[in-house]
């Protein structure tokens, strides 16, 4: 099987010839130590991962050595790790959101990385098109504080902007599907931490729920598989997400006390599971032998059907390169089914 075939088989909760593996991101320092390159395409190829995470391209206007303004109008600061931090958001008053103009969903440069990835891999590896299901765009457009205030105190404007966000993501997804044949969408919107949702679950379902169902249904109507990512303890809303139509959940977060064997028993007949080698634990501070142990246990608990092995979040800068190498090798060893 190719990597693409393995991941599509796992998403259907069927058994591939080997349990697949891919990561959202591999930090530049870790990537260079392992492959000599920080280019995600080169890294995935050198490590022989089954899939690659690809995001739409947005222009950046440098403001200083470590800050830039992106095409959405948000100012972001480089953090020394994978994901920059938003330090200024473009919409100052949610009541005036109608004045905000979204980036052009069909701009040719939006799909530059997608085109490059397809040209390199074709059908050999799964291409996971990383979009949003609403919350993260709202957070970035409004800023955390204004977003939370709007969610609680100005729900009419919050819902209206959220609906625009959903329509924008569906427009980008439609082009990727119809023009480039993309098969898998991932939404990486975090709404929880180790203590649970940082929004009231009932209010989440009432206020954000309709938009979530709309965007997932829209992706599914396009013929796309949907992977939903959220760190933390999401047990209060996971059934809602599954009923909305997601095909896979990531990660089964060990830092939130979530266990793969429990999730497999509870949800494994309904969705594929992705995870959950602890990137804040064994991958960072353990030994290769301990990593191998955890990979073997993960596959025994949740595989070989309906499982994609990955870290519990990303391969961040604190992950030991030798531990990530041990993780990949262990998946190829213990994940074989034929």
C-alpha positions as MATLAB code, in Angstrom:
seq = 'XXXXXXXXXXXXXXXXXXXXXXXXXXXXXXXXXXXXXXXXXXXXXXXXXXXXXXXXXXXXXXXXXXXXXXXXXXXXXXXXXXXXXXXXXXXXXXXXXXXXXXXXXXXXXXXXXXXXXXXXXXXXXXXXXXXXXXXXXXXXXXXXXXXXXXXXXXXXXXXXXXXXXXXXXXXXXXXXXXXXXXXXXXXXXXXXXXXXXXXXXXXXXXXXXXXXXXXXXXXXXXXXXXXXXXXXXXXXXXXXXXXXXXXXXXXXXXXXXXXXXXXXXXXXXXXXXXXXXXXXXXXXXXXXXXXXXXXXXXXXXXXXXXXXXXXXXXXXXXXXXXXXXXXXXXXXXXXXXX';
ca = [
       0.000    0.000    0.000;
       1.006    3.612   -0.505;
       0.895    6.085    2.349;
      -2.251    7.596    0.857;
      -3.922    4.195    0.737;
      -2.951    3.444    4.337;
      -4.412    6.662    5.687;
      -7.608    6.441    3.637;
      -8.031    2.833    4.815;
      -7.540    3.896    8.439;
     -10.070    6.718    8.053;
     -12.592    4.108    6.869;
     -11.780    2.135   10.063;
     -10.409   -0.698    7.983;
      -7.078   -2.515    8.227;
      -4.134   -1.355    6.101;
      -0.955   -3.346    5.502;
       0.685   -1.230    8.205;
      -0.673    1.294   10.676;
      -0.016    4.728    9.120;
       1.872    7.647   10.636;
       2.005   11.382    9.955;
       2.481   14.623   11.883;
       0.889   18.060   11.743;
       4.299   19.727   11.972;
       7.919   18.778   12.505;
       9.977   21.558   14.072;
      12.791   22.941   11.897;
      15.557   22.087   14.373;
      14.356   18.504   14.799;
      13.818   18.145   11.057;
      17.302   19.379   10.176;
      18.901   17.103   12.753;
      17.151   14.113   11.199;
      17.085   14.927    7.491;
      19.320   17.952    6.864;
      16.297   19.936    5.638;
      13.461   21.995    7.144;
      11.315   21.863    3.983;
       8.194   19.896    5.016;
       8.078   18.066    1.688;
      11.705   16.980    1.956;
      11.227   15.998    5.598;
       8.160   13.842    4.920;
       9.915   12.177    2.010;
      13.134   11.521    3.933;
      11.271   10.111    6.943;
       8.853    8.181    4.701;
       5.760    9.391    6.540;
       2.431    8.308    5.093;
       0.887   11.759    4.886;
       1.681   15.447    4.863;
      -0.173   18.350    6.427;
      -0.582   21.321    4.041;
      -2.028   24.729    4.816;
      -3.242   27.443    2.421;
      -0.679   30.153    1.679;
      -1.173   33.712    2.951;
       1.185   36.589    2.253;
       3.360   38.040    5.014;
       4.518   41.649    5.313;
       7.555   41.920    7.642;
       7.242   44.537   10.402;
      10.409   43.727   12.348;
      12.938   40.935   12.698;
      10.411   38.722   14.498;
       6.966   40.112   13.579;
       4.884   40.270   10.432;
       1.375   41.152    9.296;
      -0.374   38.322    7.503;
      -2.922   38.543    4.710;
      -5.764   38.404    7.239;
      -4.446   41.595    8.843;
      -3.247   39.874   12.014;
       0.177   40.730   13.416;
       2.102   37.621   14.421;
       5.304   37.193   16.369;
       7.771   34.381   15.815;
       8.143   32.279   18.948;
      11.206   30.163   18.232;
       8.969   27.133   17.795;
       6.604   25.973   15.097;
       3.600   28.300   15.393;
       3.826   32.111   15.662;
       1.672   33.967   18.194;
      -1.014   36.499   17.256;
      -0.220   39.770   19.036;
      -2.684   42.047   17.230;
      -6.007   41.119   15.634;
      -7.643   42.943   12.719;
     -11.252   43.276   13.987;
     -11.354   45.613   16.971;
     -15.149   45.732   17.375;
     -17.203   42.624   16.623;
     -20.247   44.805   15.916;
     -18.362   46.221   12.913;
     -17.267   42.860   11.496;
     -19.198   43.482    8.255;
     -16.542   46.076    7.373;
     -13.855   43.374    7.419;
     -12.924   41.853    4.075;
     -11.661   38.279    4.034;
      -8.668   37.327    1.886;
      -9.574   36.130   -1.605;
     -10.354   32.424   -1.230;
      -9.514   31.792   -4.895;
      -6.224   33.728   -5.107;
      -3.738   31.607   -7.098;
      -1.009   31.828   -4.457;
      -3.421   30.348   -1.890;
      -2.712   26.910   -3.347;
       1.018   27.178   -4.047;
       2.082   24.685   -1.349;
      -0.728   22.355   -2.350;
       0.410   22.371   -5.968;
       4.034   21.800   -4.979;
       3.107   18.886   -2.731;
       0.943   17.210   -5.365;
       3.697   17.625   -7.960;
       6.156   15.882   -5.640;
       4.048   13.076   -4.182;
       1.134   12.488   -6.531;
      -0.816    9.581   -5.042;
       2.106    8.183   -3.013;
       1.276   10.026    0.196;
      -1.952   11.329    1.702;
      -2.343   15.091    1.473;
      -4.198   16.525    4.454;
      -5.576   20.002    3.694;
      -5.533   21.934    6.965;
      -8.427   24.364    7.324;
     -10.611   25.492   10.234;
     -14.016   24.714   11.689;
     -14.578   28.198   13.076;
     -13.150   28.900   16.514;
      -9.495   29.485   15.630;
     -10.322   31.998   12.905;
     -12.642   33.827   15.307;
      -9.885   33.885   17.942;
      -7.341   35.272   15.471;
      -9.680   37.821   13.915;
     -10.942   39.196   17.233;
      -8.199   38.339   19.726;
      -8.814   35.942   22.607;
     -10.410   38.448   24.978;
     -12.756   40.043   22.443;
     -13.633   36.622   21.071;
     -14.652   35.315   24.487;
     -16.563   38.498   25.297;
     -18.395   38.317   21.966;
     -19.195   34.657   22.505;
     -20.885   35.451   25.822;
     -22.195   39.011   25.466;
     -22.787   39.665   21.757;
     -23.899   36.321   20.389;
     -25.779   37.752   17.392;
     -22.664   39.387   15.941;
     -20.555   36.412   17.036;
     -22.799   34.016   15.115;
     -22.852   36.278   12.065;
     -19.052   36.518   11.865;
     -18.705   32.803   12.571;
     -21.016   32.071    9.651;
     -18.770   34.159    7.395;
     -15.733   32.246    8.678;
     -17.400   28.923    7.882;
     -18.368   30.063    4.382;
     -14.789   31.167    3.732;
     -13.312   27.812    4.793;
     -15.860   25.955    2.678;
     -14.921   28.088   -0.335;
     -11.215   27.208    0.074;
     -12.114   23.549    0.558;
     -14.289   23.517   -2.554;
     -11.467   24.766   -4.765;
      -9.003   22.287   -3.261;
     -11.424   19.423   -3.838;
     -12.671   20.319   -7.298;
      -9.458   21.669   -8.806;
      -6.821   19.539   -7.075;
      -8.661   16.399   -5.965;
      -7.943   16.818   -2.245;
      -9.519   13.972   -0.261;
      -8.886   14.808    3.410;
      -9.586   17.923    5.474;
      -8.219   18.524    8.949;
      -9.521   21.206   11.270;
      -7.103   22.154   14.034;
      -9.242   24.401   16.226;
      -8.404   24.002   19.935;
     -11.248   24.679   22.373;
     -10.006   22.724   25.405;
      -7.134   22.181   27.789;
      -6.346   19.430   30.277;
      -9.194   20.578   32.532;
     -11.848   20.397   29.825;
     -13.478   22.857   27.419;
     -12.590   26.472   28.139;
     -16.076   27.340   26.895;
     -19.209   26.162   28.634;
     -20.065   22.937   26.757;
     -23.782   23.712   26.595;
     -23.091   27.221   25.291;
     -20.568   25.795   22.825;
     -23.193   23.462   21.363;
     -25.838   26.213   21.337;
     -23.756   29.069   19.883;
     -20.934   27.430   17.915;
     -22.606   24.071   17.312;
     -24.753   25.064   14.312;
     -21.732   26.515   12.507;
     -19.658   23.442   13.339;
     -22.326   21.157   11.916;
     -22.581   23.368    8.829;
     -18.869   23.333    8.073;
     -18.419   19.599    8.671;
     -21.513   18.823    6.577;
     -20.115   21.082    3.862;
     -16.798   19.236    3.843;
     -18.604   15.891    3.751;
     -20.857   17.046    0.904;
     -17.688   17.707   -1.079;
     -16.683   14.080   -0.543;
     -13.950   14.836    1.979;
     -12.828   12.841    4.996;
     -12.659   15.061    8.102;
     -10.055   14.839   10.867;
     -10.902   16.941   13.915;
      -7.965   18.037   16.091;
      -8.310   19.455   19.572;
      -5.936   19.076   22.508;
      -7.174   18.589   26.022;
     -10.156   16.840   27.567;
     -12.910   17.013   24.945;
     -15.156   14.302   26.333;
     -17.978   16.794   26.939;
     -18.363   17.503   23.197;
     -16.797   14.561   21.355;
     -20.129   12.801   20.867;
     -21.475   16.026   19.367;
     -18.517   16.230   16.961;
     -18.973   12.601   15.949;
     -22.687   13.122   15.325;
     -21.776   16.165   13.206;
     -19.831   13.829   10.903;
     -16.108   13.814   11.720;
     -14.234   10.701   10.562;
     -11.248   10.906   12.902;
     -10.338   12.523   16.202;
      -6.842   13.709   17.182;
      -5.252   13.457   19.694;
      -6.260   11.194   22.537;
      -4.377   13.600   24.774;
      -2.390   11.832   27.516;
      -1.654   15.132   29.284;
      -5.409   15.454   29.830;
      -5.595   11.948   31.255;
      -7.195   10.495   28.116;
      -6.410    6.859   27.372;
      -6.287    5.234   23.967;
      -7.752    1.927   25.170;
     -10.738    3.721   26.709;
     -11.329    5.813   23.599;
     -11.020    2.781   21.328;
     -13.666    0.948   23.312;
     -15.969    3.948   23.521;
     -15.553    5.511   20.061;
     -13.596    3.090   17.870;
     -16.680    1.700   16.109;
     -17.649    5.227   15.012;
     -14.421    7.058   14.183;
     -10.742    6.572   13.452;
      -8.383    7.648   16.242;
      -5.087    9.523   15.787;
      -2.313    9.795   18.376;
      -1.108    9.574   20.993;
       2.625    9.207   21.690;
       3.190   11.841   24.357;
       5.151   14.781   22.957;
       5.187   16.395   26.409;
       6.432   13.183   27.972;
       8.194   10.223   26.423;
       9.131   11.911   23.133;
      10.678   14.807   25.042;
      12.246   13.183   28.094;
      12.159    9.433   27.504;
      14.512    7.017   25.812;
      14.113    5.362   22.405;
      13.327    2.107   24.182;
      10.511    3.788   26.126;
       9.171    5.301   22.905;
       9.125    1.855   21.294;
       7.215    0.527   24.301;
       4.574    3.248   24.044;
       4.155    2.802   20.283;
       3.686   -0.933   20.713;
       1.123   -0.337   23.459;
      -0.747    2.245   21.386;
      -1.052   -0.106   18.420;
      -2.083   -3.000   20.662;
      -4.808   -0.877   22.240;
      -6.247    0.848   19.172;
      -4.973   -0.843   16.017;
      -4.433   -2.132   13.524;
      -7.725   -0.923   11.992;
      -8.924    2.646   12.504;
      -5.686    4.023   13.926;
      -3.201    6.639   12.737;
      -0.160    6.859   14.995;
       1.289   10.291   15.711;
       2.579   12.403   18.537;
       0.002   13.797   20.942;
       0.311   17.195   19.221;
       3.343   17.991   17.070;
       7.029   17.227   16.858;
       8.042   20.420   18.631;
      11.542   21.681   19.359;
      11.789   19.818   22.655;
      11.325   16.391   21.044;
      14.541   14.380   20.846;
      15.326   13.504   17.219;
      16.356    9.983   18.238;
      12.993    9.515   19.932;
      11.044   10.592   16.867;
      13.184    8.209   14.811;
      12.407    5.415   17.275;
       8.710    6.224   17.009;
       8.682    5.958   13.212;
      10.673    2.735   13.214;
       8.451    1.196   15.878;
       5.290    1.978   13.896;
       6.782    0.208   10.852;
       7.742   -2.753   13.012;
       4.742   -3.206   15.296;
       2.127   -1.821   12.911;
       2.596   -4.378   10.125;
      -0.492   -6.448    9.436;
       0.564   -8.325    6.285;
];
